[in-house]
Amino acid sequence: MSPTLVLADHRAGRWQTSEPGGSPGLWSRATLAEHAGLLTLPAGAPGGARAVFADDALGTLVVLDGAGQARRVPIAIPAEHLACDPTGRYVVVTTGLGASWDPWSDLVTVVDLADPSGTTAVRVRVRTGEPGVVIVPDVGTGEPMVVLRHREPGEAEVIPLHDLLRAGPHCPVVRGERLKLAGDLGHGDAADHRSGVVHLSTEAGIERLRVIDGRPERLETWPWPVPGRAYFLRFGPALGIVCSVRGADSDAGQWHTWTNHLVRWSMDGAAEVTRTGDGLVFRPDAAGGTIAWTIVHPDGDRLAMLAGGRLSEVELPPMSAAPRPGVAPWDPVGDRSAQRRALALVSGDLAAVTRGGEGELHLVGRSGIESTLDLGSPFDEGGHLGVIRPPETWVDGVGR
């Protein structure tokens, strides 16, 4: 079974699946919740489900099977994060800011993908705070536990999955055991389904915990080993925890001077650091033994891939409305949105990268760009990419 590329132009409100390198297929209507991303499900998920994403316009979870067919389940929006349990049967969706600057929604949805009617979705209220989410087994009882990461104040909240599933209609309040985090500004979540260890990225470092007999237990915090802090976490059974950092300088207008490091941890806490160059690094991807990321910089954009200790970099064609020095990289450039790039690893040696605002997709190998496709859609702000690979028993478990 070959990989399937999922392409979403969330600003245009449409998406499609395609064979990597093949001609773009027919577009379908949906506004993929770009922050929540695409969640790949493990092998054996009910009904042959392979991946899910949130439609932030219609308020549904879009469930994709191996043939690229979709069914929909109602959820609360705006979707902030997605996570699945180790079996792929249950998906949890948290809600976040949407078009607001301040947190306002406290709704969480749990979807049971084993319901063939596609209508089993339970909504409950927790608390506001742009929550991240993972699902891990209780290491004492084996029961699946939902762990929510809240912001300002920083807090981890643990709720048994069955407490959410048996909540009644009308969005009742369901709260769990809580643990104060050292950092208030969490940004990035990862979980090892096998060990039950949860990793949460905050300004205090990588705060770690597990659930024992229904209660969160704090583990050693891994300090960020270079200036700055971690912003993105990726987990892979073969890789450990992978992080990307924007630099210690908080001046957003000087984003082109941000220093970046990629840090790779093994499960014993040993860290390997790779300097990635100055500029804007946004959402790395990890597959097999490869980690990939893009760097946006006024002197030229690059795609970097790291595998087996070997780093390769490829220059990318510029974006006409790329971020400019002196202006925050998420602020408009004139009358246009500031552009960026979406990235997804097709394999350990091939990456798909968008050219935001230009409607192009590059397939990039270690030695250069192998082909460029016209997507027939502008892909403002870079759009979103994901890859559905042959089913694996253990997956990241968090939408990316």
C-alpha positions in Angstrom: 0.0 0.0 0.0 1.6 3.3 -1.1 1.4 6.6 0.9 -1.5 9.0 0.2 -0.9 12.7 0.4 -3.7 14.9 2.0 -3.6 18.5 0.7 -5.8 21.1 2.3 -6.2 24.8 1.3 -7.9 25.9 4.5 -8.3 29.5 3.3 -10.1 28.3 0.2 -12.1 25.8 2.2 -11.2 22.7 0.2 -9.1 19.5 0.4 -8.1 16.5 -1.6 -6.1 13.3 -1.5 -3.5 12.4 -4.1 -0.8 9.9 -4.9 2.6 11.7 -4.3 3.8 13.0 -7.6 0.5 12.3 -9.3 -1.8 14.9 -10.8 -4.0 16.7 -8.2 -7.4 15.0 -8.0 -10.9 16.5 -7.4 -11.3 19.0 -4.7 -13.8 18.4 -1.9 -15.3 21.1 0.3 -14.1 21.4 3.9 -12.2 23.9 6.0 -9.5 21.9 7.6 -8.7 23.2 11.1 -5.1 24.1 10.4 -4.0 24.2 14.0 -5.5 20.8 14.9 -4.0 19.3 11.7 -4.3 15.7 10.4 -4.4 12.8 12.8 -3.1 9.5 11.4 -4.8 6.5 13.1 -3.1 3.2 14.1 -3.6 -0.1 12.3 -6.9 -1.8 13.2 -8.9 1.4 13.7 -12.7 0.7 13.3 -14.1 0.6 9.8 -10.8 0.8 8.1 -10.4 4.5 9.2 -7.0 5.8 8.4 -7.0 9.4 9.4 -9.2 12.3 10.7 -9.3 16.0 10.6 -11.7 18.7 11.8 -13.9 20.8 9.4 -13.9 24.2 11.2 -16.7 25.5 9.0 -19.2 22.7 9.2 -18.4 21.5 12.7 -17.6 17.9 11.8 -14.8 15.4 12.2 -13.9 14.1 8.7 -13.0 10.4 8.9 -10.9 9.1 5.9 -10.6 5.5 5.0 -7.9 3.8 2.9 -9.6 4.7 -0.4 -9.8 8.4 0.5 -13.6 8.2 1.1 -14.9 10.4 3.9 -17.7 10.2 6.5 -18.5 12.9 9.0 -19.3 13.1 12.8 -20.5 16.3 14.5 -18.0 17.9 16.9 -17.6 21.2 18.7 -15.4 23.9 17.0 -13.1 25.8 16.6 -10.9 22.7 16.8 -7.6 23.2 18.6 -6.1 19.7 18.9 -6.9 16.1 18.0 -5.7 12.9 19.7 -6.6 9.2 19.5 -6.3 6.3 21.9 -3.8 3.5 21.1 -6.5 1.4 19.3 -7.6 4.3 17.1 -11.3 3.8 18.2 -11.6 7.0 20.2 -10.8 10.5 19.0 -10.8 13.6 21.3 -11.2 17.1 19.9 -10.5 20.2 22.0 -11.6 23.7 21.1 -9.5 26.9 21.1 -9.4 30.5 20.0 -10.8 30.4 16.5 -11.0 34.1 15.3 -10.7 35.4 18.9 -7.6 36.7 20.6 -8.7 35.3 23.9 -9.7 31.7 25.0 -13.4 31.5 25.2 -14.5 27.9 24.5 -14.4 25.1 27.1 -15.9 22.3 25.0 -14.3 18.9 24.4 -15.7 16.3 22.1 -15.1 12.5 22.2 -15.9 10.5 19.1 -16.4 6.7 19.0 -15.3 5.7 15.5 -16.8 2.2 16.1 -20.3 3.5 15.7 -21.2 2.7 12.1 -23.8 5.4 12.0 -21.1 8.0 12.6 -23.2 9.8 15.1 -21.7 8.9 18.5 -20.0 12.1 19.8 -20.2 13.3 23.4 -19.5 17.0 24.2 -18.5 18.1 27.7 -17.2 21.3 29.3 -13.8 21.5 31.0 -12.1 24.9 31.2 -10.8 27.5 28.7 -7.1 27.7 27.9 -6.3 26.5 24.4 -6.0 22.9 25.6 -3.7 20.3 24.1 -4.7 16.7 24.4 -3.3 13.2 24.5 -4.8 9.8 25.4 -2.6 7.3 27.4 -3.2 4.2 29.5 -3.2 4.5 33.2 0.0 2.6 34.2 -1.7 1.2 37.3 -5.1 0.1 35.8 -4.5 0.1 32.0 -7.7 2.3 31.7 -7.5 4.9 28.9 -7.0 8.4 30.3 -7.5 11.7 28.6 -4.8 14.3 29.5 -5.5 17.9 28.8 -2.8 20.6 28.8 -4.2 24.0 29.8 -2.6 27.4 29.5 -2.6 30.5 31.7 -2.6 29.0 34.3 -0.6 26.0 33.2 -2.2 22.8 34.3 -2.5 19.2 33.3 -5.9 17.6 33.8 -6.5 13.9 33.8 -10.0 12.5 33.0 -10.9 8.8 32.6 -12.2 8.3 29.0 -15.2 6.4 30.3 -16.2 9.4 32.4 -16.4 11.5 29.2 -18.2 8.8 27.2 -21.0 8.3 29.7 -21.6 12.1 30.2 -25.1 13.0 29.2 -26.3 15.5 26.6 -26.4 19.3 26.8 -22.6 19.7 27.4 -22.3 18.9 31.1 -19.2 20.0 33.1 -16.8 17.0 33.5 -13.5 17.7 35.4 -10.7 15.5 36.5 -7.6 15.3 38.7 -5.3 18.3 38.1 -1.6 18.9 38.3 -0.1 22.4 38.3 2.6 22.8 35.6 5.7 24.9 36.1 5.1 26.7 32.8 1.9 28.7 31.9 2.5 28.8 28.1 2.3 25.2 26.8 2.9 24.7 23.1 3.3 21.0 22.0 2.2 17.6 23.3 3.5 14.1 22.8 2.7 10.8 24.4 4.2 7.3 24.4 1.2 4.9 24.3 3.3 2.0 25.4 4.8 3.5 28.5 2.0 6.0 29.3 4.5 8.9 29.6 3.2 12.3 28.6 5.5 15.1 27.4 4.3 18.7 27.4 6.4 21.6 26.1 6.3 24.7 28.2 8.6 27.6 28.8 9.9 25.5 31.8 11.1 22.7 29.5 9.6 19.4 28.6 7.4 18.7 31.5 6.6 15.0 31.9 4.0 13.0 33.7 2.2 9.7 33.8 -1.1 8.6 35.3 -1.2 6.1 38.1 -4.5 4.9 39.5 -6.3 7.8 38.1 -4.0 10.5 39.4 -1.2 12.5 37.5 2.3 11.8 38.7 5.0 14.3 37.9 8.2 13.0 36.3 11.6 14.7 35.7 11.3 17.8 33.6 13.8 17.8 30.7 15.4 21.2 30.4 15.7 22.8 27.0 19.5 22.4 26.4 20.0 25.6 24.3 18.8 29.2 24.4 15.0 29.6 23.8 12.4 27.0 24.3 10.6 24.1 22.5 7.5 24.9 20.5 6.7 21.7 18.6 6.9 18.1 19.8 6.9 15.0 17.6 6.9 11.4 18.8 7.9 8.3 16.9 8.6 4.9 18.3 11.9 4.8 16.4 12.9 8.4 17.2 11.9 9.4 20.7 10.9 13.0 21.2 11.7 15.6 18.5 11.4 19.3 19.2 11.9 22.5 17.2 12.6 25.9 18.8 12.2 29.5 17.9 15.0 31.6 19.3 15.4 33.2 22.7 14.8 36.7 21.2 11.1 37.5 21.7 11.0 40.4 19.2 8.7 39.1 16.5 9.7 41.7 14.1 13.2 40.4 14.1 12.1 36.8 13.3 14.9 36.5 10.7 17.4 36.5 13.6 15.7 33.8 15.6 18.1 31.0 16.3 16.8 27.5 15.9 17.8 24.1 17.2 16.4 20.7 16.6 16.6 18.5 19.8 16.1 14.8 19.7 15.7 12.9 22.9 15.9 9.2 23.6 13.6 7.8 26.2 16.3 7.9 28.9 16.5 11.7 28.5 19.7 11.9 26.5 19.5 14.8 24.1 21.2 15.4 20.7 21.2 18.9 19.4 21.3 20.1 15.8 21.7 23.8 14.8 19.2 24.6 12.1 20.1 28.2 11.1 18.4 31.5 11.7 14.8 32.3 10.6 11.3 31.0 10.9 11.0 27.3 11.5 7.5 26.0 11.5 6.2 22.5 12.3 8.8 19.8 11.5 7.8 16.3 10.4 9.2 13.0 11.4 8.8 9.6 9.7 10.8 6.5 10.3 14.4 7.6 11.0 14.1 11.0 9.3 13.2 14.5 10.6 12.5 17.3 8.2 11.8 21.0 8.6 11.7 24.2 6.5 13.5 27.5 7.3 12.1 30.8 6.0 14.7 33.6 5.7 15.1 36.8 3.6 18.3 35.4 2.2 16.5 32.2 0.9 14.3 29.4 2.1 15.6 25.9 2.7 14.3 22.4 3.4 16.4 20.4 5.8 16.4 16.7 6.4 18.2 14.8 9.2 18.7 11.1 9.2 21.3 8.9 10.7 23.2 11.9 11.9 23.5 13.3 8.3 22.0 16.7 7.6 21.1 17.7 4.0 19.6 21.0 2.9 17.9 22.1 -0.4 17.1 25.6 -1.5 13.4 26.4 -2.2 12.0 28.9 -4.7 11.0 32.2 -2.9 7.4 33.1 -2.0 6.2 36.5 -3.4 4.5 37.4 -0.1 7.0 35.9 2.3 7.3 37.5 5.8 9.5 40.5 5.9 12.0 41.7 8.5 10.5 44.3 10.9 7.0 42.8 10.7 5.9 39.8 12.7 5.9 36.7 10.4 2.1 36.1 10.9 1.1 39.7 10.1 -0.1 40.6 6.5 2.4 41.7 3.8 0.6 44.6 2.2 -2.9 43.4 1.3 -1.9 39.8 1.3 -1.5 37.2 4.1 2.0 36.5 5.1 2.9 33.2 3.5 4.6 30.1 4.9 5.2 26.5 3.9 3.4 23.3 4.9 5.6 20.2 5.0 5.0 16.4 5.1 7.5 13.5 4.7 6.4 11.1 2.1 9.3 8.8 2.9 12.6 9.0 4.6 14.1 10.5 1.4 11.2 12.5 0.0 9.4 15.5 1.3 6.3 17.4 0.0 6.5 21.2 0.6 4.0 23.9 -0.4 4.9 27.3 -1.8 2.4 29.4 0.1 0.3 31.8 -2.1 1.8 30.5 -5.3 -0.3 27.3 -5.5 2.6 25.0 -5.9 3.8 21.8 -4.4 7.4 20.7 -4.5 8.5 17.1 -4.1 12.0 17.4 -2.7 14.7 14.7 -2.3 18.0 15.0 -0.5 19.8 16.4 -3.6 17.1 18.8 -4.8 13.6 19.5 -6.1 12.5 16.5 -8.1 9.2 17.9 -9.4 6.8 20.8 -8.9 3.0 20.5 -9.2 0.4 23.2 -9.9 -2.2 22.7 -7.3 -5.0 24.8 -8.9 -5.5 26.5 -5.5 -3.5 29.4 -4.0 -2.7 27.7 -0.7 -2.6 31.0 1.1 -0.6 30.8 4.4 0.9 27.6 3.1 -2.2 25.3 3.5 -1.7 22.0 5.2 -0.2 18.7 4.2 -0.3 15.2 5.7 0.7 11.7 4.6 -1.4 8.6 5.3 1.1 5.7 5.2 0.5 2.0 5.4 -1.1 1.3 8.8 1.3 1.0 11.7 0.6 -0.5 15.2 2.1 2.5 17.0 1.6 6.0 15.8 2.2 9.5 17.1 -1.4 9.8 18.3 -1.7 13.6 18.0 -2.9 15.6 15.1 -0.2 17.5 13.2 
